[in-house]
Each structure stands twice: as structure tokens, then as C-alpha cells.
Amino acid sequence: DKNEFIGDKVNHTITGIDPGSGIMKATDQVIKDYGLSDWKVQSGSESTMTASLDKAIKNKKPIIITGWTPHWMFSKYDLKYLEDPKGVYGKDEEIHTVINKNFAKKDPNATKFLDQFNWSPDDMGKVMLDIQGGKSEQEAAKAWIKANQDKVNQWKKGVNKVNGKTVKLAYVSWASEIASTNVVAEVLRDLGYNVNLEQLGAGQMFAGLAKGSDDAIVAAWLPSTHADYMNQFNNKLTDLGTNLKGTKLGLVVPKYMKINSIEDLKT
Ligand SMILES: C[SH](C)CC(=O)O
């Protein structure tokens, strides 16, 4: 039946991303909670994972990846999430904007802007697709800003223009965070800020923010995915709240695969 072959077909491997990410920790928990002791989670990066996904789909081969929404892969390919009856990946989540504890005092103007930043999975998806389609990260951000002046003006309400103050943003190279961080950076630049972007691993991003080597991130997946990092550094960080609602994490497969639940991986 469909169960006994799936493990053999994918060499009992789930194709994952960077080991410090929350989705990889959650997937380790999936292995334990669903009794998948003969399975392994292959770490890599978002780009190695999407390259493996592309290759598998081109050859109509089975593959199981760690996936999340929003992500351009759902526009490019016919994919589905495996049901997670034990709820290990948690419910739909949100992405939060988090600043270093001292930043609000250091720059209340930029803090007000960061606090007002919020947008939808559709907004983020447009920027991700433009980048996937070949636009540079900055061009994609600028194009979105140009086409969404009303939303951007809401973010800028009560925020003053400045002359050359610096804001340091950290992020991890996940398509979702590349999109959001570049849009925020471009609007801050329109406001007269010099913006430094620092691309780090997930753990380094939270550590750098806590240390103050970076001022802000728009990349905290909460309440569960990044809970460990937020708890580890909580007295050094200020959570400004949600900037995007309606994210999802889980195991994702091409729709041509017969399995529908994580339970189906158990031979
Ligand atoms: C890969 S998701 C954007 C975030 C995470 O899993 O840490």
C-alpha cells in the first residue's frame, strides 16, 4: 500500500533548510512525536531545498520538504501540506517586528515607523515573485512600494524625515524575510535613513539583535517557531508586535504524491 513505499522512495529523508531555523527544530519534534525513527531530516538552506524540489518536480519524483507560507513555491508548483494531526507545527502564526531594547530610546522616529509596518501574505508574495522572476531585491521592493503608496503612507504616518541617521536591520535569507526586510529598508531610505542589512543565521540574527549589533528585525515567527530565541534573549528585546498575519509551517509535498498526512510516513 502507499505507506510501505514512501519511505523507500525518498530514502526516508525529509529535505530541510538551515539547521538553526524553527521549522527544522519542529521537524525534529515531528520525527519523535510521530515515531519516525527510521527517517532523517537533511539540513541545507532554502536554496538547496527549493533546488531539490524543482529537480524532483521536473522528474515527477517524490519529495518531502519543510515548507512555509507565504512562499513563492506555492505559486510556482502544485503543492500541498501534509496534515499534522498532532499539531507539532502549531497553528497559523504571525511574523513580528522586534527591536533591540535600547532602540526605542535611541531612535523613537524609526521605532514608530517599524511599529507601523504591516502588510499581507499577498503583498509579501508579490515581492517574492518579482525577485524569483529576476528583479533584484531592491528593485522588487521599490516596485512594490511604488504600487502601494497608500499602505506605505500609513506606515509613515507621524514619522519624520531624517538626514543620514543609520538603522541596522538583520534577517535570514528566507525568501519571505528577504522580501520584507528589503521593503522596510527602502522605505526607511526614502525617509532619509542609511540602512545596513545584515544577513545571518537564525540564531545569529537574534543574538546580534540582543547584543545591539543590529537594531531591528521583521523576521520573528511567533508564537511558536521562534519562541526559543525570544525567550533566550527576552530582556534584551522589545517585540513591537505583528507585521504579517496568516503564516503556516509544515511538511510539503507535490500534489501528485498520494500521501496526505504525516501519519502516512509511518511504515
Ligand atoms: C523558515 S521559516 C521562514 C522560519 C523558521 O523556520 O525559523
The ligand as a MOL file (V3000), in Angstrom:
LIG
                    3D

  0  0  0     0  0            999 V3000
M  V30 BEGIN CTAB
M  V30 COUNTS 7 6 0 0 0
M  V30 BEGIN ATOM
M  V30 1 C 11.8150 29.0430 7.6400 0
M  V30 2 S 10.5050 29.8850 8.3650 0
M  V30 3 C 10.5690 31.4050 7.3330 0
M  V30 4 C 11.2230 30.4350 9.9020 0
M  V30 5 C 11.9020 29.3510 10.6900 0
M  V30 6 O 11.5970 28.1820 10.4490 0
M  V30 7 O 12.7320 29.6640 11.5580 0
M  V30 END ATOM
M  V30 BEGIN BOND
M  V30 1 1 1 2
M  V30 2 1 2 3
M  V30 3 1 2 4
M  V30 4 1 4 5
M  V30 5 2 5 6
M  V30 6 1 5 7
M  V30 END BOND
M  V30 END CTAB
M  END
